[in-house]
Amino acid sequence: MIILYCGYSGVHSAVVAAAAHLGKLPGKGAVQPQLPEVPFFGSRVTPYQMLFHGTDQKGNKIYSLGVGHEAKLIFKAIRSFLDIMHIPSGQLIAVNTAFPLGRMSKWGEYLAFRGWYKAGNYLSRKGLREDLPALMDYLEKELSRRGTIDLIPGMMDNNGEIIESGGSL
């Protein structure tokens, strides 16, 4: 199965989601993850380019994608492509990481996507530090609802503490 994390820029909330899924965020006792150390965070990639992050413990391939303001169009195109290629739609899960984000994170992704990398990365970094608990909670609920995981390593528990990579993937 392929899990595709989609954000406006594809190199902020989407790569943080991919890193969390793969257990690359710090475990218990970490005050704040160093977001610039997350692979691809804030990088200057071609818009709409898929980035491969790795394979999880269940063999799912994890990608991120920047969709700009074209999320609905891109999701329809992906679905059409799967239909044309006779690939069951259940083989791909696309998760929009923008839903739990606050204004600062969204503006940061927008500016970086438009080429204002320094300002965009700064706002995204600052905003995601505030939005990280909500993003992790959203991802856990979304993927659990879809039957993909029970718990993402590096996710926060109900008390707001980061869980060591203990869940099943």
Rosetta constraint file for C-alpha pairs under 8 A:
AtomPair CA 1 CA 59 HARMONIC 7.44 0.50
AtomPair CA 1 CA 60 HARMONIC 4.88 0.50
AtomPair CA 1 CA 61 HARMONIC 6.44 0.50
AtomPair CA 1 CA 90 HARMONIC 7.70 0.50
AtomPair CA 1 CA 91 HARMONIC 4.58 0.50
AtomPair CA 1 CA 92 HARMONIC 5.72 0.50
AtomPair CA 1 CA 93 HARMONIC 7.77 0.50
AtomPair CA 2 CA 60 HARMONIC 5.50 0.50
AtomPair CA 2 CA 61 HARMONIC 4.81 0.50
AtomPair CA 2 CA 62 HARMONIC 6.11 0.50
AtomPair CA 2 CA 63 HARMONIC 7.50 0.50
AtomPair CA 2 CA 91 HARMONIC 6.11 0.50
AtomPair CA 2 CA 92 HARMONIC 4.68 0.50
AtomPair CA 2 CA 93 HARMONIC 6.30 0.50
AtomPair CA 3 CA 60 HARMONIC 6.73 0.50
AtomPair CA 3 CA 61 HARMONIC 6.17 0.50
AtomPair CA 3 CA 62 HARMONIC 5.04 0.50
AtomPair CA 3 CA 63 HARMONIC 6.26 0.50
AtomPair CA 3 CA 92 HARMONIC 5.81 0.50
AtomPair CA 3 CA 93 HARMONIC 4.84 0.50
AtomPair CA 3 CA 94 HARMONIC 5.99 0.50
AtomPair CA 3 CA 95 HARMONIC 7.61 0.50
AtomPair CA 4 CA 62 HARMONIC 6.11 0.50
AtomPair CA 4 CA 63 HARMONIC 4.80 0.50
AtomPair CA 4 CA 64 HARMONIC 5.42 0.50
AtomPair CA 4 CA 65 HARMONIC 6.97 0.50
AtomPair CA 4 CA 92 HARMONIC 7.29 0.50
AtomPair CA 4 CA 93 HARMONIC 6.06 0.50
AtomPair CA 4 CA 94 HARMONIC 4.63 0.50
AtomPair CA 4 CA 95 HARMONIC 6.18 0.50
AtomPair CA 5 CA 10 HARMONIC 7.94 0.50
AtomPair CA 5 CA 14 HARMONIC 5.07 0.50
AtomPair CA 5 CA 15 HARMONIC 7.47 0.50
AtomPair CA 5 CA 17 HARMONIC 6.77 0.50
AtomPair CA 5 CA 18 HARMONIC 6.67 0.50
AtomPair CA 5 CA 62 HARMONIC 7.77 0.50
AtomPair CA 5 CA 63 HARMONIC 6.19 0.50
AtomPair CA 5 CA 64 HARMONIC 4.61 0.50
AtomPair CA 5 CA 65 HARMONIC 6.29 0.50
AtomPair CA 5 CA 94 HARMONIC 5.92 0.50
AtomPair CA 5 CA 95 HARMONIC 4.95 0.50
AtomPair CA 5 CA 96 HARMONIC 6.15 0.50
AtomPair CA 5 CA 97 HARMONIC 6.48 0.50
AtomPair CA 6 CA 10 HARMONIC 6.05 0.50
AtomPair CA 6 CA 14 HARMONIC 5.44 0.50
AtomPair CA 6 CA 64 HARMONIC 5.68 0.50
AtomPair CA 6 CA 65 HARMONIC 4.82 0.50
AtomPair CA 6 CA 66 HARMONIC 5.79 0.50
AtomPair CA 6 CA 67 HARMONIC 6.47 0.50
AtomPair CA 6 CA 94 HARMONIC 6.84 0.50
AtomPair CA 6 CA 95 HARMONIC 5.92 0.50
AtomPair CA 6 CA 96 HARMONIC 4.81 0.50
AtomPair CA 6 CA 97 HARMONIC 5.82 0.50
AtomPair CA 6 CA 98 HARMONIC 7.82 0.50
AtomPair CA 7 CA 11 HARMONIC 7.64 0.50
AtomPair CA 7 CA 12 HARMONIC 7.35 0.50
AtomPair CA 7 CA 13 HARMONIC 6.14 0.50
AtomPair CA 7 CA 14 HARMONIC 5.14 0.50
AtomPair CA 7 CA 64 HARMONIC 7.77 0.50
AtomPair CA 7 CA 65 HARMONIC 6.49 0.50
AtomPair CA 7 CA 66 HARMONIC 5.20 0.50
AtomPair CA 7 CA 67 HARMONIC 6.13 0.50
AtomPair CA 7 CA 68 HARMONIC 7.38 0.50
AtomPair CA 7 CA 96 HARMONIC 5.98 0.50
AtomPair CA 7 CA 97 HARMONIC 5.30 0.50
AtomPair CA 7 CA 98 HARMONIC 5.68 0.50
AtomPair CA 7 CA 109 HARMONIC 7.99 0.50
AtomPair CA 8 CA 66 HARMONIC 5.13 0.50
AtomPair CA 8 CA 67 HARMONIC 5.18 0.50
AtomPair CA 8 CA 68 HARMONIC 4.36 0.50
AtomPair CA 8 CA 69 HARMONIC 6.71 0.50
AtomPair CA 8 CA 98 HARMONIC 7.08 0.50
AtomPair CA 8 CA 106 HARMONIC 7.68 0.50
AtomPair CA 8 CA 109 HARMONIC 5.90 0.50
AtomPair CA 8 CA 110 HARMONIC 6.51 0.50
AtomPair CA 8 CA 113 HARMONIC 7.25 0.50
AtomPair CA 9 CA 47 HARMONIC 7.39 0.50
AtomPair CA 9 CA 65 HARMONIC 7.56 0.50
AtomPair CA 9 CA 66 HARMONIC 4.38 0.50
AtomPair CA 9 CA 67 HARMONIC 6.63 0.50
AtomPair CA 9 CA 68 HARMONIC 6.13 0.50
AtomPair CA 9 CA 109 HARMONIC 5.12 0.50
AtomPair CA 9 CA 110 HARMONIC 6.61 0.50
AtomPair CA 9 CA 112 HARMONIC 6.73 0.50
AtomPair CA 9 CA 113 HARMONIC 4.97 0.50
AtomPair CA 10 CA 14 HARMONIC 5.33 0.50
AtomPair CA 10 CA 15 HARMONIC 6.70 0.50
AtomPair CA 10 CA 48 HARMONIC 7.74 0.50
AtomPair CA 10 CA 64 HARMONIC 5.88 0.50
AtomPair CA 10 CA 65 HARMONIC 4.55 0.50
AtomPair CA 10 CA 66 HARMONIC 3.39 0.50
AtomPair CA 10 CA 67 HARMONIC 6.90 0.50
AtomPair CA 11 CA 15 HARMONIC 5.40 0.50
AtomPair CA 11 CA 40 HARMONIC 6.03 0.50
AtomPair CA 11 CA 41 HARMONIC 5.10 0.50
AtomPair CA 11 CA 42 HARMONIC 5.29 0.50
AtomPair CA 11 CA 43 HARMONIC 6.29 0.50
AtomPair CA 11 CA 45 HARMONIC 7.99 0.50
AtomPair CA 11 CA 64 HARMONIC 7.58 0.50
AtomPair CA 11 CA 65 HARMONIC 7.70 0.50
AtomPair CA 11 CA 66 HARMONIC 6.98 0.50
AtomPair CA 11 CA 109 HARMONIC 8.00 0.50
AtomPair CA 12 CA 16 HARMONIC 6.27 0.50
AtomPair CA 12 CA 41 HARMONIC 5.50 0.50
AtomPair CA 12 CA 42 HARMONIC 5.99 0.50
AtomPair CA 12 CA 109 HARMONIC 6.64 0.50
AtomPair CA 12 CA 121 HARMONIC 7.90 0.50
AtomPair CA 12 CA 124 HARMONIC 6.65 0.50
AtomPair CA 12 CA 125 HARMONIC 7.89 0.50
AtomPair CA 13 CA 17 HARMONIC 6.08 0.50
AtomPair CA 13 CA 97 HARMONIC 6.08 0.50
AtomPair CA 13 CA 98 HARMONIC 7.29 0.50
AtomPair CA 13 CA 128 HARMONIC 7.23 0.50
AtomPair CA 14 CA 18 HARMONIC 6.25 0.50
AtomPair CA 14 CA 64 HARMONIC 5.53 0.50
AtomPair CA 14 CA 65 HARMONIC 7.03 0.50
AtomPair CA 14 CA 66 HARMONIC 7.82 0.50
AtomPair CA 14 CA 97 HARMONIC 5.92 0.50
AtomPair CA 15 CA 19 HARMONIC 6.04 0.50
AtomPair CA 15 CA 38 HARMONIC 7.34 0.50
AtomPair CA 15 CA 39 HARMONIC 7.19 0.50
AtomPair CA 15 CA 40 HARMONIC 6.66 0.50
AtomPair CA 15 CA 41 HARMONIC 6.22 0.50
AtomPair CA 15 CA 64 HARMONIC 6.02 0.50
AtomPair CA 16 CA 20 HARMONIC 6.10 0.50
AtomPair CA 16 CA 35 HARMONIC 7.61 0.50
AtomPair CA 16 CA 38 HARMONIC 6.78 0.50
AtomPair CA 16 CA 41 HARMONIC 7.42 0.50
AtomPair CA 17 CA 21 HARMONIC 6.13 0.50
AtomPair CA 17 CA 97 HARMONIC 7.43 0.50
AtomPair CA 17 CA 135 HARMONIC 7.75 0.50
AtomPair CA 17 CA 136 HARMONIC 7.43 0.50
AtomPair CA 17 CA 139 HARMONIC 7.37 0.50
AtomPair CA 18 CA 22 HARMONIC 6.26 0.50
AtomPair CA 18 CA 53 HARMONIC 6.70 0.50
AtomPair CA 18 CA 62 HARMONIC 6.46 0.50
AtomPair CA 18 CA 63 HARMONIC 6.91 0.50
AtomPair CA 18 CA 64 HARMONIC 6.85 0.50
AtomPair CA 19 CA 23 HARMONIC 6.13 0.50
AtomPair CA 19 CA 24 HARMONIC 4.90 0.50
AtomPair CA 19 CA 25 HARMONIC 6.18 0.50
AtomPair CA 19 CA 38 HARMONIC 6.73 0.50
AtomPair CA 19 CA 39 HARMONIC 7.53 0.50
AtomPair CA 19 CA 53 HARMONIC 7.58 0.50
AtomPair CA 20 CA 24 HARMONIC 5.75 0.50
AtomPair CA 20 CA 25 HARMONIC 5.50 0.50
AtomPair CA 20 CA 136 HARMONIC 7.77 0.50
AtomPair CA 20 CA 152 HARMONIC 6.74 0.50
AtomPair CA 20 CA 153 HARMONIC 6.48 0.50
AtomPair CA 20 CA 154 HARMONIC 5.60 0.50
AtomPair CA 20 CA 155 HARMONIC 6.51 0.50
AtomPair CA 21 CA 56 HARMONIC 7.52 0.50
AtomPair CA 21 CA 152 HARMONIC 5.31 0.50
AtomPair CA 21 CA 153 HARMONIC 6.30 0.50
AtomPair CA 21 CA 154 HARMONIC 7.55 0.50
AtomPair CA 22 CA 54 HARMONIC 7.41 0.50
AtomPair CA 22 CA 55 HARMONIC 7.53 0.50
AtomPair CA 22 CA 56 HARMONIC 5.77 0.50
AtomPair CA 22 CA 152 HARMONIC 7.70 0.50
AtomPair CA 22 CA 153 HARMONIC 6.90 0.50
AtomPair CA 23 CA 152 HARMONIC 7.24 0.50
AtomPair CA 23 CA 153 HARMONIC 4.70 0.50
AtomPair CA 23 CA 154 HARMONIC 5.25 0.50
AtomPair CA 23 CA 165 HARMONIC 6.17 0.50
AtomPair CA 24 CA 38 HARMONIC 7.56 0.50
AtomPair CA 24 CA 154 HARMONIC 7.13 0.50
AtomPair CA 25 CA 33 HARMONIC 6.34 0.50
AtomPair CA 25 CA 38 HARMONIC 7.71 0.50
AtomPair CA 25 CA 154 HARMONIC 5.52 0.50
AtomPair CA 26 CA 30 HARMONIC 6.03 0.50
AtomPair CA 26 CA 33 HARMONIC 5.97 0.50
AtomPair CA 26 CA 154 HARMONIC 6.46 0.50
AtomPair CA 26 CA 162 HARMONIC 7.89 0.50
AtomPair CA 27 CA 154 HARMONIC 5.70 0.50
AtomPair CA 27 CA 162 HARMONIC 5.79 0.50
AtomPair CA 27 CA 163 HARMONIC 6.05 0.50
AtomPair CA 27 CA 164 HARMONIC 4.73 0.50
AtomPair CA 27 CA 165 HARMONIC 7.24 0.50
AtomPair CA 28 CA 161 HARMONIC 6.79 0.50
AtomPair CA 28 CA 162 HARMONIC 5.08 0.50
AtomPair CA 28 CA 163 HARMONIC 5.91 0.50
AtomPair CA 28 CA 164 HARMONIC 5.84 0.50
AtomPair CA 29 CA 162 HARMONIC 7.68 0.50
AtomPair CA 30 CA 162 HARMONIC 7.84 0.50
AtomPair CA 32 CA 129 HARMONIC 7.29 0.50
AtomPair CA 34 CA 38 HARMONIC 7.17 0.50
AtomPair CA 35 CA 41 HARMONIC 6.79 0.50
AtomPair CA 35 CA 125 HARMONIC 6.65 0.50
AtomPair CA 36 CA 41 HARMONIC 5.63 0.50
AtomPair CA 36 CA 42 HARMONIC 7.11 0.50
AtomPair CA 36 CA 125 HARMONIC 7.84 0.50
AtomPair CA 37 CA 41 HARMONIC 7.15 0.50
AtomPair CA 39 CA 53 HARMONIC 7.83 0.50
AtomPair CA 42 CA 112 HARMONIC 7.76 0.50
AtomPair CA 42 CA 117 HARMONIC 7.48 0.50
AtomPair CA 42 CA 121 HARMONIC 5.61 0.50
AtomPair CA 44 CA 117 HARMONIC 7.64 0.50
AtomPair CA 45 CA 49 HARMONIC 6.96 0.50
AtomPair CA 47 CA 66 HARMONIC 6.26 0.50
AtomPair CA 47 CA 67 HARMONIC 7.63 0.50
AtomPair CA 47 CA 68 HARMONIC 7.94 0.50
AtomPair CA 47 CA 113 HARMONIC 7.10 0.50
AtomPair CA 48 CA 65 HARMONIC 6.12 0.50
AtomPair CA 48 CA 66 HARMONIC 5.03 0.50
AtomPair CA 48 CA 67 HARMONIC 5.72 0.50
AtomPair CA 48 CA 68 HARMONIC 7.74 0.50
AtomPair CA 49 CA 65 HARMONIC 6.05 0.50
AtomPair CA 49 CA 66 HARMONIC 6.76 0.50
AtomPair CA 50 CA 63 HARMONIC 6.41 0.50
AtomPair CA 50 CA 64 HARMONIC 5.68 0.50
AtomPair CA 50 CA 65 HARMONIC 4.70 0.50
AtomPair CA 50 CA 66 HARMONIC 7.44 0.50
AtomPair CA 51 CA 63 HARMONIC 5.35 0.50
AtomPair CA 51 CA 64 HARMONIC 5.22 0.50
AtomPair CA 51 CA 65 HARMONIC 6.44 0.50
AtomPair CA 52 CA 61 HARMONIC 7.66 0.50
AtomPair CA 52 CA 62 HARMONIC 6.15 0.50
AtomPair CA 52 CA 63 HARMONIC 4.52 0.50
AtomPair CA 52 CA 64 HARMONIC 6.75 0.50
AtomPair CA 53 CA 61 HARMONIC 7.77 0.50
AtomPair CA 53 CA 62 HARMONIC 5.50 0.50
AtomPair CA 53 CA 63 HARMONIC 5.56 0.50
AtomPair CA 53 CA 64 HARMONIC 7.50 0.50
AtomPair CA 54 CA 61 HARMONIC 6.01 0.50
AtomPair CA 54 CA 62 HARMONIC 5.52 0.50
AtomPair CA 54 CA 63 HARMONIC 7.53 0.50
AtomPair CA 55 CA 59 HARMONIC 5.57 0.50
AtomPair CA 55 CA 60 HARMONIC 5.44 0.50
AtomPair CA 55 CA 61 HARMONIC 4.50 0.50
AtomPair CA 55 CA 62 HARMONIC 5.87 0.50
AtomPair CA 56 CA 60 HARMONIC 5.40 0.50
AtomPair CA 56 CA 61 HARMONIC 6.61 0.50
AtomPair CA 56 CA 62 HARMONIC 7.19 0.50
AtomPair CA 56 CA 169 HARMONIC 7.06 0.50
AtomPair CA 57 CA 169 HARMONIC 5.73 0.50
AtomPair CA 58 CA 169 HARMONIC 5.80 0.50
AtomPair CA 67 CA 71 HARMONIC 5.28 0.50
AtomPair CA 67 CA 74 HARMONIC 6.93 0.50
AtomPair CA 68 CA 110 HARMONIC 7.54 0.50
AtomPair CA 68 CA 113 HARMONIC 7.16 0.50
AtomPair CA 70 CA 74 HARMONIC 6.04 0.50
AtomPair CA 71 CA 75 HARMONIC 6.09 0.50
AtomPair CA 72 CA 76 HARMONIC 6.19 0.50
AtomPair CA 73 CA 77 HARMONIC 6.16 0.50
AtomPair CA 74 CA 78 HARMONIC 6.12 0.50
AtomPair CA 75 CA 79 HARMONIC 6.19 0.50
AtomPair CA 75 CA 94 HARMONIC 7.75 0.50
AtomPair CA 76 CA 80 HARMONIC 6.12 0.50
AtomPair CA 77 CA 81 HARMONIC 6.08 0.50
AtomPair CA 78 CA 82 HARMONIC 6.23 0.50
AtomPair CA 79 CA 83 HARMONIC 6.27 0.50
AtomPair CA 79 CA 89 HARMONIC 6.92 0.50
AtomPair CA 80 CA 84 HARMONIC 6.13 0.50
AtomPair CA 81 CA 85 HARMONIC 6.12 0.50
AtomPair CA 82 CA 86 HARMONIC 6.00 0.50
AtomPair CA 82 CA 87 HARMONIC 4.95 0.50
AtomPair CA 82 CA 88 HARMONIC 6.80 0.50
AtomPair CA 82 CA 89 HARMONIC 6.32 0.50
AtomPair CA 83 CA 87 HARMONIC 6.12 0.50
AtomPair CA 83 CA 88 HARMONIC 7.34 0.50
AtomPair CA 83 CA 89 HARMONIC 7.47 0.50
AtomPair CA 87 CA 91 HARMONIC 7.18 0.50
AtomPair CA 95 CA 139 HARMONIC 7.99 0.50
AtomPair CA 95 CA 142 HARMONIC 7.75 0.50
AtomPair CA 97 CA 101 HARMONIC 7.64 0.50
AtomPair CA 97 CA 135 HARMONIC 7.26 0.50
AtomPair CA 97 CA 139 HARMONIC 7.80 0.50
AtomPair CA 98 CA 106 HARMONIC 7.27 0.50
AtomPair CA 100 CA 131 HARMONIC 7.30 0.50
AtomPair CA 100 CA 134 HARMONIC 5.89 0.50
AtomPair CA 100 CA 135 HARMONIC 5.51 0.50
AtomPair CA 100 CA 138 HARMONIC 6.70 0.50
AtomPair CA 101 CA 105 HARMONIC 6.04 0.50
AtomPair CA 101 CA 106 HARMONIC 6.45 0.50
AtomPair CA 101 CA 127 HARMONIC 7.99 0.50
AtomPair CA 101 CA 128 HARMONIC 7.57 0.50
AtomPair CA 101 CA 131 HARMONIC 5.87 0.50
AtomPair CA 101 CA 134 HARMONIC 7.57 0.50
AtomPair CA 101 CA 135 HARMONIC 6.89 0.50
AtomPair CA 102 CA 106 HARMONIC 6.35 0.50
AtomPair CA 102 CA 127 HARMONIC 6.92 0.50
AtomPair CA 102 CA 131 HARMONIC 6.56 0.50
AtomPair CA 103 CA 107 HARMONIC 5.98 0.50
AtomPair CA 103 CA 127 HARMONIC 7.69 0.50
AtomPair CA 104 CA 108 HARMONIC 6.07 0.50
AtomPair CA 104 CA 123 HARMONIC 5.79 0.50
AtomPair CA 104 CA 124 HARMONIC 6.54 0.50
AtomPair CA 104 CA 126 HARMONIC 7.47 0.50
AtomPair CA 104 CA 127 HARMONIC 4.92 0.50
AtomPair CA 105 CA 109 HARMONIC 6.24 0.50
AtomPair CA 105 CA 123 HARMONIC 6.09 0.50
AtomPair CA 105 CA 124 HARMONIC 4.42 0.50
AtomPair CA 105 CA 125 HARMONIC 7.40 0.50
AtomPair CA 105 CA 126 HARMONIC 7.38 0.50
AtomPair CA 105 CA 127 HARMONIC 4.40 0.50
AtomPair CA 105 CA 128 HARMONIC 5.80 0.50
AtomPair CA 105 CA 131 HARMONIC 7.74 0.50
AtomPair CA 106 CA 110 HARMONIC 6.15 0.50
AtomPair CA 106 CA 124 HARMONIC 7.21 0.50
AtomPair CA 107 CA 111 HARMONIC 6.08 0.50
AtomPair CA 107 CA 120 HARMONIC 7.07 0.50
AtomPair CA 107 CA 123 HARMONIC 7.02 0.50
AtomPair CA 107 CA 124 HARMONIC 7.40 0.50
AtomPair CA 108 CA 112 HARMONIC 6.15 0.50
AtomPair CA 108 CA 119 HARMONIC 6.95 0.50
AtomPair CA 108 CA 120 HARMONIC 3.89 0.50
AtomPair CA 108 CA 121 HARMONIC 5.99 0.50
AtomPair CA 108 CA 122 HARMONIC 6.99 0.50
AtomPair CA 108 CA 123 HARMONIC 4.53 0.50
AtomPair CA 108 CA 124 HARMONIC 4.36 0.50
AtomPair CA 108 CA 125 HARMONIC 7.96 0.50
AtomPair CA 108 CA 127 HARMONIC 7.82 0.50
AtomPair CA 109 CA 113 HARMONIC 6.00 0.50
AtomPair CA 109 CA 120 HARMONIC 5.87 0.50
AtomPair CA 109 CA 121 HARMONIC 7.34 0.50
AtomPair CA 109 CA 123 HARMONIC 7.96 0.50
AtomPair CA 109 CA 124 HARMONIC 6.09 0.50
AtomPair CA 110 CA 114 HARMONIC 6.26 0.50
AtomPair CA 110 CA 120 HARMONIC 7.01 0.50
AtomPair CA 111 CA 115 HARMONIC 6.41 0.50
AtomPair CA 111 CA 116 HARMONIC 5.09 0.50
AtomPair CA 111 CA 117 HARMONIC 6.77 0.50
AtomPair CA 111 CA 119 HARMONIC 6.93 0.50
AtomPair CA 111 CA 120 HARMONIC 4.66 0.50
AtomPair CA 112 CA 116 HARMONIC 4.85 0.50
AtomPair CA 112 CA 117 HARMONIC 4.37 0.50
AtomPair CA 112 CA 118 HARMONIC 7.43 0.50
AtomPair CA 112 CA 119 HARMONIC 7.24 0.50
AtomPair CA 112 CA 120 HARMONIC 4.33 0.50
AtomPair CA 112 CA 121 HARMONIC 6.32 0.50
AtomPair CA 113 CA 117 HARMONIC 7.60 0.50
AtomPair CA 113 CA 120 HARMONIC 7.91 0.50
AtomPair CA 116 CA 120 HARMONIC 5.80 0.50
AtomPair CA 117 CA 121 HARMONIC 5.68 0.50
AtomPair CA 118 CA 122 HARMONIC 6.16 0.50
AtomPair CA 119 CA 123 HARMONIC 6.20 0.50
AtomPair CA 120 CA 124 HARMONIC 5.99 0.50
AtomPair CA 121 CA 125 HARMONIC 5.90 0.50
AtomPair CA 122 CA 126 HARMONIC 6.18 0.50
AtomPair CA 123 CA 127 HARMONIC 5.83 0.50
AtomPair CA 124 CA 128 HARMONIC 5.74 0.50
AtomPair CA 125 CA 129 HARMONIC 6.31 0.50
AtomPair CA 126 CA 130 HARMONIC 6.96 0.50
AtomPair CA 127 CA 131 HARMONIC 6.09 0.50
AtomPair CA 128 CA 132 HARMONIC 5.35 0.50
AtomPair CA 131 CA 135 HARMONIC 6.04 0.50
AtomPair CA 132 CA 136 HARMONIC 6.03 0.50
AtomPair CA 133 CA 137 HARMONIC 6.11 0.50
AtomPair CA 133 CA 156 HARMONIC 6.68 0.50
AtomPair CA 133 CA 160 HARMONIC 6.92 0.50
AtomPair CA 134 CA 138 HARMONIC 6.05 0.50
AtomPair CA 135 CA 139 HARMONIC 6.15 0.50
AtomPair CA 136 CA 140 HARMONIC 6.14 0.50
AtomPair CA 136 CA 155 HARMONIC 5.75 0.50
AtomPair CA 136 CA 156 HARMONIC 6.49 0.50
AtomPair CA 137 CA 141 HARMONIC 6.21 0.50
AtomPair CA 137 CA 155 HARMONIC 7.53 0.50
AtomPair CA 137 CA 156 HARMONIC 6.97 0.50
AtomPair CA 138 CA 142 HARMONIC 5.93 0.50
AtomPair CA 139 CA 143 HARMONIC 5.97 0.50
AtomPair CA 140 CA 144 HARMONIC 5.89 0.50
AtomPair CA 140 CA 149 HARMONIC 7.85 0.50
AtomPair CA 140 CA 150 HARMONIC 7.79 0.50
AtomPair CA 140 CA 151 HARMONIC 6.33 0.50
AtomPair CA 140 CA 152 HARMONIC 6.39 0.50
AtomPair CA 140 CA 155 HARMONIC 7.52 0.50
AtomPair CA 141 CA 145 HARMONIC 5.91 0.50
AtomPair CA 142 CA 146 HARMONIC 6.41 0.50
AtomPair CA 143 CA 147 HARMONIC 6.28 0.50
AtomPair CA 143 CA 148 HARMONIC 5.37 0.50
AtomPair CA 143 CA 149 HARMONIC 5.91 0.50
AtomPair CA 143 CA 150 HARMONIC 7.97 0.50
AtomPair CA 144 CA 148 HARMONIC 5.82 0.50
AtomPair CA 144 CA 149 HARMONIC 5.20 0.50
AtomPair CA 144 CA 150 HARMONIC 5.63 0.50
AtomPair CA 144 CA 151 HARMONIC 7.42 0.50
AtomPair CA 148 CA 169 HARMONIC 7.54 0.50
AtomPair CA 149 CA 168 HARMONIC 6.71 0.50
AtomPair CA 149 CA 169 HARMONIC 5.13 0.50
AtomPair CA 150 CA 167 HARMONIC 6.62 0.50
AtomPair CA 150 CA 168 HARMONIC 5.87 0.50
AtomPair CA 150 CA 169 HARMONIC 6.57 0.50
AtomPair CA 151 CA 155 HARMONIC 7.38 0.50
AtomPair CA 151 CA 167 HARMONIC 4.81 0.50
AtomPair CA 151 CA 168 HARMONIC 5.97 0.50
AtomPair CA 151 CA 169 HARMONIC 6.72 0.50
AtomPair CA 152 CA 165 HARMONIC 7.55 0.50
AtomPair CA 152 CA 167 HARMONIC 6.23 0.50
AtomPair CA 152 CA 168 HARMONIC 7.41 0.50
AtomPair CA 152 CA 169 HARMONIC 6.76 0.50
AtomPair CA 153 CA 163 HARMONIC 6.59 0.50
AtomPair CA 153 CA 164 HARMONIC 6.22 0.50
AtomPair CA 153 CA 165 HARMONIC 4.00 0.50
AtomPair CA 153 CA 166 HARMONIC 6.12 0.50
AtomPair CA 153 CA 167 HARMONIC 5.92 0.50
AtomPair CA 154 CA 162 HARMONIC 5.83 0.50
AtomPair CA 154 CA 163 HARMONIC 5.24 0.50
AtomPair CA 154 CA 164 HARMONIC 5.59 0.50
AtomPair CA 154 CA 165 HARMONIC 5.64 0.50
AtomPair CA 155 CA 162 HARMONIC 5.54 0.50
AtomPair CA 155 CA 163 HARMONIC 5.55 0.50
AtomPair CA 155 CA 164 HARMONIC 7.89 0.50
AtomPair CA 156 CA 160 HARMONIC 5.33 0.50
AtomPair CA 156 CA 161 HARMONIC 5.10 0.50
AtomPair CA 156 CA 162 HARMONIC 4.15 0.50
AtomPair CA 156 CA 163 HARMONIC 5.52 0.50
AtomPair CA 157 CA 161 HARMONIC 5.53 0.50
AtomPair CA 157 CA 162 HARMONIC 6.30 0.50
AtomPair CA 157 CA 163 HARMONIC 6.24 0.50
